[in-house]
C-alpha cells in the first residue's frame, strides 16, 4: 500500500499497522535519541572535566546550552510544522543534531563543545511537537491517547539508555567515539524520517507567527497561569537540570560511587521517572473521578519531590539509590500543570498555553543547570571533586526557590479568566 492510499482517520488494522511502521517508529527513534542527548552528560561529566580541564561552571553552561537552543526554537517550530509538515521539519532538524554531535566529538575547547551542544538542542527541539503533529495526521483520533502514551515511553527508554548502557559503551570507546556514534545515528534518523514517513496533506501556507505571538501574550496575561506556572516551571526545570547533568557528579563527589555505580544509580532514577510518568497520570485520573482536583494531586505529589530533594541536599544515605528513585518517581507530578492549564483555557488556546509553559521550563532548565555549576565553582576542588557543601549550596538554593513557588501556589489569589472564553 502506498502512502497516498492510507487514510489517516481510518481505523482499518492494516492502515494502523502501516502508520505504526512508517510514522510511529521513525519518530520514536528520534525522540529516543533526543533523550539520550539530554541526559548523557551526567555519565560523561567526569571525563569531560578530566580531558578538557573544565570547571563546574563550564560543564553546567555547555550542557545547559541544549536547553537554551531548545527553548529559543519553540515558537518558530509551530509555524514551520504548520507550513512544511512534520516529516520535512524533523528530518532537517536532525541533520543539525548530527552536526552538533560531530562538533562535540572533535571539539578541543569549551566554546566548540558549547556550539555543538547548542546545535544538538536545536536539532532535537521538534522531537515531541513534530511527532504529536504526525500522530494527529496519520492515526485515527480514537487511537491518539494510546499512541501518544507509547510514544512518550520511547523517551523514557532513551533516558534509561543514557545511563548504564552508555557507561558500558565507554568501556569500548571514549566520549568522543560515543558522540561520533550519535552523529551517525542522527543522520540515520533523519534519513529514516525523510524516506519512510509519508508526506503530510498540503497545509495552508500562511504566516502565523504574529498570531502565535499574540496568543502567547494573552496566555501570559492570565492570572491563573501565573499562580500555577512558577511551581510547575521551577520543579520541572530543576528535575531536568539535575537528572540531565548534576546527579552524576553528585553521586561521584558526595555519594562516593565509582563510575559504574553512578551509572547504575542514574539508571534506577531514569527508570523510576519513566514509571512515575505513567503512575502520576493514572493517579490523577483515578482521584479526579473521585472529585479530587488536579491542583490538589499536584500539590500533594510535589511534597514527595521536595522530600527527595531534601535527602539529596543534605546527603542523607548519600551512596544509596533510593533517594534518586523517589526523585524520579515524584518529579512528574509537576507535569500535571499542563493538563490543568489545558482545561482552563479554551480549546484554541490550549496548545499555545502548553507552549508558553514549555518555553519557560526550558529557559529555566538552562538557567538552573548553568547556575548550579557557577555556585559549585565557588568552592575549590579537592581530591578530584567538589566538597558536599558546594552541592548543598547549589541544590539547596534551587530547592528554596521551588518552595517559594509552592507557597505562592498555595496562597496566591485563585481567580483567573481565560482569554476570550469561559474556562472549562
C-alpha positions in Angstrom: 0.0 0.0 0.0 1.4 3.4 -0.9 1.3 6.4 1.4 -1.3 8.1 -0.7 -3.6 5.1 -0.2 -3.6 5.5 3.6 -6.5 7.3 5.1 -5.1 8.6 8.4 -8.5 8.6 10.0 -9.5 5.1 9.0 -9.3 2.5 11.9 -8.6 -0.4 9.5 -5.9 -2.6 11.1 -3.8 -2.7 8.0 -3.7 1.1 7.8 -2.9 1.4 11.5 -0.1 -1.0 11.1 1.2 1.0 8.1 1.1 4.1 10.3 3.0 2.4 13.1 5.8 1.2 10.7 6.1 4.4 8.6 5.2 7.1 11.2 5.4 5.9 14.8 8.6 4.0 14.7 10.7 6.6 12.8 9.6 9.5 15.0 10.0 7.3 18.2 13.6 6.7 17.1 14.2 10.4 17.0 12.5 11.0 20.4 14.6 8.2 21.9 17.7 9.8 20.6 16.7 13.2 21.9 16.6 11.8 25.5 20.0 10.2 25.1 21.4 13.6 24.1 19.6 15.3 27.0 20.9 13.0 29.8 24.2 11.6 28.5 26.4 14.3 30.1 25.5 13.1 33.6 27.6 10.0 32.8 30.4 11.5 30.8 30.9 14.6 33.0 34.0 13.4 34.9 35.7 12.5 31.6 34.9 16.0 30.1 36.3 17.6 33.2 39.5 15.5 33.1 40.1 15.6 29.4 39.4 19.3 28.8 40.0 20.8 32.2 36.5 22.2 32.5 35.3 23.8 35.7 31.9 23.1 37.1 30.6 26.4 35.7 32.0 25.4 32.2 30.3 22.0 32.5 27.0 23.5 33.5 27.0 26.1 30.8 27.9 23.8 27.9 25.4 21.2 29.0 22.6 23.8 29.5 23.2 25.2 26.0 21.0 22.3 24.9 18.0 23.8 26.8 18.6 27.3 25.6 18.6 26.4 21.9 15.6 24.1 22.5 13.6 26.9 24.1 14.5 29.5 21.6 13.2 27.4 18.7 9.8 26.5 20.2 7.7 29.4 18.8 9.1 29.2 15.2 8.8 25.4 15.4 5.0 25.6 15.5 4.9 27.9 12.5 7.3 25.6 10.5 5.3 22.5 11.4 2.1 24.1 10.0 3.8 25.3 6.9 6.1 22.4 5.9 4.8 19.4 7.9 6.5 17.2 10.5 8.4 15.0 8.0 10.4 17.8 6.4 10.9 19.7 9.6 12.1 16.8 11.7 14.3 15.3 9.0 16.1 18.7 8.6 16.4 19.3 12.3 18.1 16.0 12.9 20.8 17.0 10.5 21.5 19.9 12.8 21.7 17.5 15.7 24.2 15.3 13.7 26.3 18.4 13.0 26.2 19.3 16.7 27.3 15.8 17.8 30.1 15.8 15.3 31.4 19.2 16.5 31.1 18.0 20.1 33.1 14.8 19.3 36.0 16.7 17.8 35.9 19.8 20.0 39.0 20.7 21.9 37.7 23.8 23.7 34.7 24.7 25.8 33.4 27.1 23.1 33.4 24.4 20.4 31.6 22.0 22.8 29.2 24.8 23.6 28.4 25.2 19.9 28.0 21.5 19.4 25.7 21.2 22.4 23.5 24.1 21.2 23.2 22.6 17.7 22.1 19.4 19.3 19.4 21.2 21.3 18.2 22.9 18.1 18.2 19.6 16.3 16.0 17.8 18.8 13.8 20.8 19.6 11.0 19.4 17.4 11.2 15.8 18.8 7.9 15.9 20.7 5.8 18.6 18.9 6.6 17.3 15.4 5.8 13.7 16.5 2.5 14.7 18.0 1.6 16.6 14.9 2.4 13.5 12.8 0.3 11.3 15.1 -2.7 13.5 14.7 -2.3 13.4 10.9 -1.8 9.6 10.4 -3.6 7.9 13.2 -7.4 7.9 13.9 -8.5 10.2 16.8 -9.6 7.2 18.8 -6.1 5.9 18.9 -4.3 9.2 19.9 -4.1 8.7 23.7 -2.7 5.2 23.3 -0.2 6.2 20.6 0.9 9.3 22.5 1.5 7.3 25.6 3.5 4.7 23.8 5.5 7.4 22.1 6.3 9.1 25.4 7.6 5.8 26.6 10.3 5.9 23.9 11.7 9.0 25.6 11.9 7.1 28.9 13.8 4.4 27.2 16.2 7.0 25.8 16.8 8.3 29.3 17.5 4.8 30.5 19.9 4.2 27.6 21.8 7.3 28.6 22.9 5.8 31.9 24.4 2.3 32.5 24.4 1.3 28.8 26.4 4.5 28.0 28.9 3.5 30.8 29.3 0.1 29.2 29.9 1.7 25.8 32.6 3.9 27.4 34.4 0.6 28.1 34.8 0.1 24.4 35.4 3.7 23.3 35.8 7.2 24.7 33.2 10.0 24.9 34.4 11.3 21.5 33.7 8.0 19.9 30.3 7.9 21.6 29.4 11.3 20.1 30.6 10.2 16.7 28.2 7.3 17.0 25.4 9.6 18.0 26.3 11.8 15.0 25.9 8.8 12.7 22.7 7.7 14.5 21.2 11.2 14.0 21.9 11.1 10.2 20.3 7.7 10.2 17.2 9.0 11.9 17.0 12.0 9.5 17.2 9.7 6.5 14.7 7.3 8.0 12.1 10.0 8.6 12.8 11.6 5.2 12.4 8.4 3.2 9.9 6.3 5.2 7.4 8.8 6.7 4.5 9.7 4.3 4.2 13.3 3.1 1.5 15.1 5.1 -1.5 16.6 3.3 -0.9 20.0 2.0 -1.5 22.7 4.6 -2.4 26.3 4.0 0.9 28.3 3.9 0.0 31.3 5.9 2.2 33.4 8.1 1.0 32.6 11.7 4.0 33.9 13.7 2.2 37.2 14.5 -0.9 35.2 15.6 1.2 32.9 17.7 2.9 35.7 19.5 -0.5 37.4 20.1 -1.9 34.3 21.7 1.2 33.9 23.8 0.7 37.5 25.1 -2.8 36.7 26.1 -1.8 33.5 27.9 1.0 35.3 29.8 -1.6 37.9 30.9 -3.8 35.2 32.6 -3.8 35.2 36.4 -4.3 31.5 36.9 -1.4 30.8 34.6 0.9 32.8 36.9 -0.4 31.1 40.0 0.4 27.7 38.6 3.3 28.3 36.3 6.1 29.2 38.8 5.7 26.0 40.7 5.4 23.8 37.6 8.3 25.6 35.8 10.8 25.6 38.7 10.1 22.0 39.6 10.2 20.6 36.1 13.3 22.7 35.2 15.2 21.5 38.3 14.5 17.9 37.6 15.7 18.3 34.0 18.8 20.2 35.1 19.7 17.7 37.9 18.9 14.4 36.2 20.4 15.6 32.9 23.8 16.5 34.5 24.3 17.2 38.2 23.1 13.9 39.6 26.2 12.2 38.1 28.8 14.5 39.6 26.8 14.5 42.9 26.9 10.7 43.1 30.6 10.7 42.4 31.7 13.5 44.8 29.1 13.2 47.6 27.9 9.6 47.2 31.5 8.4 46.7 30.4 6.0 43.9 32.6 4.6 41.2 31.6 5.3 37.5 29.7 2.0 37.2 27.9 2.8 40.5 27.0 6.3 39.2 25.6 4.9 36.0 23.6 2.2 37.8 22.0 4.7 40.2 21.2 7.0 37.3 19.6 4.1 35.5 17.4 3.5 38.6 16.4 7.2 38.7 15.6 7.3 35.0 13.5 4.1 35.2 11.7 5.5 38.2 10.9 8.7 36.3 9.5 6.7 33.3 7.3 4.7 35.7 6.4 7.8 37.6 5.1 9.5 34.5 2.7 6.6 34.0 1.7 6.4 37.7 1.2 10.1 38.0 -1.3 10.2 35.1 -3.1 7.2 36.3 -3.4 8.5 39.9 -4.6 11.9 38.7 -7.3 10.2 36.6 -8.4 7.9 39.4 -8.5 10.7 42.0 -10.2 13.0 39.6 -13.1 10.6 39.2 -13.4 10.8 43.0 -13.7 14.6 43.0 -10.1 15.4 43.9 -8.7 18.2 41.7 -5.6 18.2 39.6 -4.2 21.1 41.7 -4.6 19.0 44.9 -2.9 16.0 43.4 -0.1 18.2 42.1 0.4 19.9 45.4 0.4 16.7 47.5 2.6 14.8 45.0 5.2 17.6 44.9 5.7 17.3 48.7 7.3 13.9 47.9 9.5 15.6 45.3 10.6 18.2 47.9 11.4 15.4 50.4 13.5 13.6 47.8 15.4 16.8 47.1 15.9 17.4 50.9 17.5 14.0 51.1 19.9 14.9 48.3 20.7 18.4 49.5 21.7 17.1 53.0 23.4 13.9 51.7 21.1 11.5 53.6 22.2 8.0 52.8 24.3 9.5 50.0 25.5 6.3 48.5 22.1 4.7 48.2 19.8 4.6 45.2 16.5 5.1 46.9 16.6 8.9 47.2 17.1 9.1 43.4 14.4 6.5 42.8 12.0 8.7 44.9 13.2 11.7 43.0 12.4 10.1 39.7 9.0 8.8 40.8 7.8 12.2 42.2 9.3 14.7 39.7 6.5 14.0 37.1 3.9 15.5 39.4 5.0 18.9 38.2 3.8 17.9 34.7 0.2 17.9 35.8 0.3 21.6 35.4 0.0 21.1 31.6 -3.4 19.4 31.6 -4.7 21.8 34.3 -3.9 24.7 32.0 -5.4 22.9 29.0 -8.7 22.7 31.0 -8.6 26.3 32.0 -8.1 27.8 28.5 -10.5 27.5 25.6 -9.6 24.8 23.1 -8.0 27.2 20.5 -5.6 28.4 23.3 -4.8 25.1 24.9 -1.8 24.2 22.7 -0.4 27.7 23.0 -0.7 27.6 26.8 1.4 24.5 26.9 3.9 26.1 24.5 4.0 29.1 26.8 4.7 26.9 29.8 7.2 24.7 27.9 9.2 27.8 26.8 9.6 28.9 30.4 10.5 25.4 31.6 13.4 25.1 29.1 14.6 28.6 29.7 14.7 27.9 33.5 16.3 24.5 32.9 19.1 26.3 31.1 19.4 28.8 33.9 19.4 26.3 36.7 21.8 23.8 35.1 24.3 26.6 34.4 23.8 28.3 37.8 24.4 25.1 39.8 27.8 24.9 38.1 28.6 28.5 38.9 27.7 28.1 42.5 29.7 24.8 42.8 32.7 26.6 41.4 32.7 28.9 44.4 34.3 26.0 46.3 37.8 24.8 45.4 38.3 21.2 44.1 39.9 18.7 46.4 40.7 15.1 45.6 39.4 15.4 42.0 36.0 16.6 43.0 34.0 19.2 44.8 33.0 19.2 48.5 29.5 18.3 49.6 29.0 21.8 50.8 29.2 23.1 47.3 26.4 20.8 46.1 24.4 21.6 49.2 24.5 25.3 48.5 23.7 24.9 44.8 20.9 22.3 45.0 19.6 23.8 48.3 19.2 27.2 46.5 17.2 25.5 43.8 15.0 23.8 46.4 14.5 27.1 48.2 13.2 28.7 45.0 10.8 25.8 44.4 9.4 26.0 48.0 8.8 29.8 47.5 6.9 29.0 44.2 5.0 26.3 46.1 3.9 28.8 48.8 2.8 31.2 46.0 0.7 28.3 44.5 -0.9 27.8 47.9 -1.7 31.3 48.9 -1.9 33.4 45.7 -5.3 34.6 44.5 -7.2 31.8 42.8 -9.2 33.8 40.3 -8.2 33.8 36.7 -10.1 34.4 33.4 -9.0 32.6 30.3 -8.8 34.8 27.2 -11.9 35.2 25.0 -13.8 32.3 26.5 -15.2 30.8 29.7 -12.9 28.4 31.4 -13.7 24.7 31.3 
